[in-house]
Amino acid sequence: MPWLLHRSALCTLLIAIILHVVLGSYSEDQCSWRGSGLSQEPASVEKISLHCAEGFLEWLYPTGALHLSLSPRLPLGAASLGVSHSTGHITACIKPTKSFRGAQIYLEKDGILELLVPEEQTDSENTDMLNKSRVHCFSRLPGEKVALFLQSTPHRDISRRIASFRYELRGDWNSRSSLDSNNFNMEGACRPCNDSEILMAVCTSDFVVRGNIWTVSNNLELQESVISVSTTRIYRQKYTLFQPVGKHGKSFGEIRTMLKCGVKPGAGSFLFTGWLHFGEAWLGCAPRYKDFRHIYKAAKDVHENPCELALD
């Protein structure tokens, strides 16, 4: 009998472990979370903390509520620069999936809730184009306590309800120019870069390529311009944004910017820099290449260039 009880207890423990792994778990690096409302009490609030600059949350069969704190893990050396989770300025954006169902997302600032993503916004049949525009951004000022509160909505059938979104965070720990943090909010994206910002963009951007503007297409609904670029040299790219086409050594890709910037097709070679925003390339500094060469050489002569770049 004791052996049977011991075996029964062991089985119960194994089942509990399996349910914990299947129904709710972090990714190994605590960038993402996937869980199920089936493991929650209807009125319970589960607290979650994620510690990366980007990731996702997927809540199956939403029941009860989730309280989500986003605080990116600081890189080595950030503390010596005076940057901390509690005092640093953070800008965050979330992008619900097209299949987002079963919950609403509130922004919680110092205990006050503000509706950020209503469920009815996601219930209609959205096209991919409309889905791209549903990005919601917010900032945390120094000293503010900010979190996301996901409240499940009542439904008779929760079998097809999945509340899922991707998130991105930026802040002072990136050691990037102030222009970059403005671009993340899509503010100041059209302001020309000065020499210092151009040199810093070359060192810190997600992509740095030399190339020509092939075409520019404007999307009035999204208020975006898409620049088709043929590259002659790729200095750096995070993921494969520009891919080779044909046998002539050129790669092609697309870079987005705000429609109000008024980008036009033009002759000449440019140095394109920028950052990734939910998997898409967005334009940062883009000087003409001949101008960049002059700026770079002048800074190198006085040992003020922040990083090395092999010029043609």
Phi, psi and omega per residue, in radians:
M1 nan -0.838 3.103
P2 -0.985 -0.649 -3.140
W3 -1.142 -0.685 3.120
L4 -1.139 -0.705 3.125
L5 -1.132 -0.715 3.136
H6 -1.102 -0.718 3.137
R7 -1.151 -0.709 3.122
S8 -1.109 -0.746 3.125
A9 -1.128 -0.661 3.129
L10 -1.131 -0.737 3.117
C11 -1.092 -0.743 3.131
T12 -1.060 -0.727 3.139
L13 -1.130 -0.746 3.127
L14 -1.100 -0.724 3.119
I15 -1.101 -0.716 3.132
A16 -1.095 -0.725 3.128
I17 -1.123 -0.769 3.141
I18 -1.077 -0.780 3.138
L19 -1.098 -0.666 3.141
H20 -1.115 -0.713 -3.128
V21 -1.232 -0.743 -3.062
V22 -1.314 -0.752 -2.983
L23 -1.542 -0.330 3.116
G24 -2.872 2.136 -3.124
S25 -2.799 2.690 3.007
Y26 -1.560 2.805 2.899
S27 -1.271 2.894 -3.056
E28 -1.049 -0.581 -3.099
D29 -1.691 0.184 3.116
Q30 1.021 0.570 3.049
C31 -1.577 -0.455 -3.012
S32 -2.411 2.840 3.134
W33 -2.463 2.374 3.052
R34 -2.303 2.216 -3.110
G35 -2.655 3.095 -3.077
S36 -2.328 2.433 3.060
G37 -1.199 -0.239 3.131
L38 -1.143 -0.356 3.135
S39 -1.675 0.084 -3.109
Q40 -1.934 2.670 2.957
E41 -1.311 2.573 -3.059
P42 -0.948 -0.606 -3.078
A43 -1.845 0.205 -3.057
S44 -1.465 2.797 3.064
V45 -2.170 2.041 3.127
E46 -1.651 2.252 -3.125
K47 -1.644 2.301 -3.094
I48 -2.287 2.434 3.052
S49 -2.244 2.233 3.093
L50 -2.053 2.556 -2.955
H51 -2.308 0.963 3.094
C52 -2.465 2.908 3.124
A53 -1.373 -0.310 3.086
E54 -2.749 2.713 -3.125
G55 3.016 -2.779 -3.127
F56 -2.563 2.828 2.995
L57 -2.265 2.334 3.113
E58 -2.302 2.014 -3.071
W59 -1.985 1.843 -3.142
L60 -1.451 2.466 3.063
Y61 0.821 1.067 -3.014
P62 -0.967 2.272 3.053
T63 -2.502 2.406 -3.106
G64 1.318 -2.353 -3.081
A65 -2.663 2.807 3.056
L66 -2.150 2.442 3.046
H67 -2.015 1.934 -2.981
L68 -1.950 2.171 3.033
S69 -1.878 2.291 3.120
L70 -2.001 2.044 3.128
S71 -2.542 1.778 -3.051
P72 -1.084 2.514 3.071
R73 -1.208 2.190 -3.095
L74 -1.296 2.439 3.087
P75 -1.243 2.859 3.122
L76 -1.059 2.352 3.125
G77 1.676 -0.259 -3.115
A78 -1.167 -0.633 -3.128
A79 -1.087 -0.619 3.140
S80 -1.208 -0.297 3.101
L81 -1.560 0.026 3.117
G82 1.495 0.286 -3.119
V83 -1.691 2.337 3.087
S84 -2.494 2.797 3.122
H85 -1.060 -0.685 -2.991
S86 -1.368 -0.455 -3.041
T87 -1.952 -0.337 -3.045
G88 -1.278 2.712 3.075
H89 -1.475 2.243 -3.112
I90 -2.190 2.317 3.002
T91 -1.951 2.287 -3.086
A92 -2.228 2.545 3.037
C93 -2.308 2.449 3.038
I94 -2.155 2.547 3.133
K95 -2.269 1.788 3.122
P96 -1.110 2.562 3.057
T97 -1.246 2.846 -3.134
K98 -1.129 -0.435 -3.103
S99 -1.677 0.285 -3.126
F100 -1.040 2.090 -3.117
R101 -2.572 2.651 2.923
G102 1.607 0.057 -3.110
A103 -2.768 2.864 2.990
Q104 -2.126 2.625 -3.105
I105 -1.970 2.223 3.101
Y106 -1.973 2.552 2.977
L107 -1.641 2.169 -3.135
E108 -1.873 1.990 3.099
K109 -2.100 2.019 3.140
D110 0.874 0.737 3.058
G111 1.488 -0.025 3.137
I112 -1.814 2.252 -3.101
L113 -1.658 2.382 3.078
E114 -2.308 2.194 -3.096
L115 -1.125 2.167 -3.118
L116 -1.846 -0.801 -3.136
V117 -2.320 1.799 3.063
P118 -1.343 2.595 -3.111
E119 -1.137 -0.619 -3.090
E120 -1.079 -0.411 3.096
Q121 -1.141 -0.474 -3.048
T122 -1.817 -0.032 -3.061
D123 -1.405 -0.426 -3.124
S124 -1.335 2.846 3.107
E125 -1.349 1.866 -3.090
N126 -1.711 2.508 3.016
T127 -1.424 2.926 3.105
D128 -1.060 -0.599 -3.115
M129 -1.128 -0.778 3.138
L130 -1.188 -0.607 -3.133
N131 -1.113 -0.622 -3.130
K132 -1.116 -0.486 -3.065
S133 -1.440 -0.194 -3.054
R134 -1.532 1.122 3.059
V135 -1.944 2.255 -3.077
H136 -2.042 2.159 -3.082
C137 -2.056 2.629 3.085
F138 -2.689 2.839 -3.102
S139 -2.155 2.646 2.991
R140 -2.000 2.023 3.120
L141 -1.378 2.771 3.120
P142 -0.950 2.252 3.112
G143 1.595 -0.247 -3.140
E144 -1.376 2.589 3.012
K145 -1.831 1.958 -3.045
V146 -2.181 2.396 3.095
A147 -2.643 2.957 3.037
L148 -1.883 2.403 3.139
F149 -2.098 2.017 3.128
L150 -1.773 2.036 -3.132
Q151 -1.890 2.146 3.117
S152 -1.189 2.609 3.098
T153 -1.893 2.471 -3.060
P154 -1.221 2.309 3.072
H155 -2.522 2.529 3.099
R156 -1.173 -0.695 -3.116
D157 -2.009 1.933 3.140
I158 -1.774 0.122 -3.027
S159 -1.140 -0.452 -3.121
R160 -1.926 0.317 -3.103
R161 -1.693 2.076 3.067
I162 -2.380 2.086 3.078
A163 -1.738 1.939 -3.040
S164 -2.456 2.483 3.069
F165 -2.707 2.794 3.019
R166 -1.799 2.677 3.115
Y167 -2.350 2.716 3.042
E168 -2.422 2.498 3.118
L169 -2.225 2.526 2.997
R170 -2.369 2.700 3.136
G171 -2.954 -3.020 -3.076
D172 -1.127 -0.376 -3.086
W173 -1.186 -0.282 -3.117
N174 -1.179 -0.299 -3.089
S175 0.967 0.674 3.123
R176 -1.845 3.009 3.132
S177 -1.219 2.774 3.129
S178 -1.103 -0.453 3.125
L179 -1.073 -0.643 -3.104
D180 -1.117 -0.733 3.131
S181 -1.179 -0.546 3.051
N182 -1.171 -0.730 -3.130
N183 -1.085 -0.588 -3.131
F184 -1.069 -0.522 3.073
N185 -1.606 0.067 -3.097
M186 1.089 0.396 3.066
E187 -1.879 2.439 3.137
G188 1.232 0.264 -3.072
A189 -1.182 -0.376 -3.078
C190 -1.641 -0.123 -3.095
R191 -1.197 2.253 3.116
P192 -1.073 2.548 3.129
C193 -1.445 2.478 3.002
N194 -1.487 3.108 -3.040
D195 -1.055 -0.747 -3.120
S196 -1.120 -0.700 -3.138
E197 -1.188 -0.629 3.102
I198 -1.119 -0.806 3.140
L199 -1.108 -0.694 3.126
M200 -1.223 -0.643 3.134
A201 -1.081 -0.644 3.120
V202 -1.090 -0.573 -3.083
C203 -1.482 -0.485 -2.934
T204 -2.057 -0.147 -3.047
S205 -1.246 2.757 3.087
D206 -1.240 -0.462 3.071
F207 -2.517 2.524 3.059
V208 -2.417 1.987 -3.104
V209 -2.417 2.609 2.993
R210 -1.794 2.365 -3.122
G211 -3.094 -2.955 -3.085
N212 -2.161 2.634 3.064
I213 -1.368 2.100 -3.136
W214 -1.519 -0.983 3.081
T215 -2.565 2.840 3.020
V216 -2.305 2.136 3.097
S217 -2.027 2.433 -3.076
N218 -1.900 2.376 3.084
N219 -1.976 1.828 -3.084
L220 -1.177 -0.606 -3.088
E221 -1.175 -0.740 3.130
L222 -1.572 -0.139 -3.100
Q223 1.001 0.766 -3.128
E224 -2.223 2.653 2.953
S225 -2.006 2.368 3.120
V226 -1.928 2.061 -3.106
I227 -1.731 2.047 3.041
S228 -1.502 2.163 -3.012
V229 -2.084 2.296 2.967
S230 -1.786 2.124 -3.023
T231 -1.685 2.541 3.008
T232 -1.835 -0.308 3.067
R233 -2.759 2.350 3.078
I234 -1.900 1.947 3.128
Y235 -1.442 -0.688 -3.138
R236 -2.826 2.480 2.995
Q237 -2.659 2.326 3.074
K238 -1.519 2.000 -2.973
Y239 1.222 3.050 -3.071
T240 -1.603 1.540 3.131
L241 -1.519 -0.576 -3.103
F242 -2.090 2.117 -3.022
Q243 -2.039 2.491 -3.140
P244 -1.180 2.479 3.096
V245 -2.303 2.200 3.129
G246 1.359 -2.865 -3.036
K247 -1.960 0.317 -3.049
H248 -1.795 0.139 3.059
G249 1.409 0.028 -3.138
K250 -1.616 2.548 3.044
S251 -2.023 2.668 -3.101
F252 -2.180 2.598 3.088
G253 -2.874 3.076 -3.117
E254 -2.102 2.435 3.080
I255 -2.195 2.344 -3.117
R256 -1.785 2.654 3.008
T257 -2.661 3.026 -3.116
M258 -1.280 2.481 -3.138
L259 -1.035 -0.620 -3.089
K260 -1.153 -0.244 3.120
C261 -1.249 -0.350 3.051
G262 1.161 0.700 3.133
V263 -1.179 2.330 3.141
K264 -2.152 2.639 3.036
P265 -1.097 2.466 -3.135
G266 -2.722 2.724 -3.138
A267 -1.372 2.809 3.086
G268 1.865 2.853 -3.114
S269 -1.732 2.400 -3.114
F270 -2.123 2.753 2.951
L271 -1.842 1.869 -3.095
F272 -1.611 2.254 3.024
T273 -2.246 2.814 3.128
G274 2.998 -2.876 -3.027
W275 -2.411 2.858 3.101
L276 -1.605 2.383 3.090
H277 -2.338 1.827 -3.062
F278 0.898 0.830 3.036
G279 1.456 -0.018 -3.126
E280 -1.953 2.547 -3.141
A281 -1.457 2.242 3.112
W282 -2.084 2.460 -3.009
L283 -1.291 2.333 2.998
G284 -1.890 -1.981 3.078
C285 -1.511 2.449 -3.117
A286 -2.528 1.207 3.118
P287 -1.300 2.746 2.958
R288 -1.083 2.523 -3.012
Y289 -1.095 -0.653 -3.140
K290 -1.129 -0.614 3.087
D291 -1.210 -0.698 3.118
F292 -1.092 -0.723 3.128
R293 -1.005 -0.752 -3.138
H294 -1.127 -0.773 3.136
I295 -1.112 -0.778 -3.087
Y296 -1.141 -0.791 -3.110
K297 -1.161 -0.659 3.119
A298 -1.118 -0.707 3.124
A299 -1.216 -0.619 -3.122
K300 -1.211 -0.604 -3.134
D301 -1.097 -0.524 -3.133
V302 -1.876 0.235 3.079
H303 1.026 0.771 3.137
E304 -2.092 0.142 3.078
N305 -1.402 2.240 -3.035
P306 -1.239 -0.310 3.101
C307 -2.727 2.918 -3.112
E308 -1.665 2.493 3.064
L309 -2.457 2.292 -3.105
A310 -1.340 1.923 3.124
L311 -1.407 2.661 3.103
D312 -1.338 nan nan
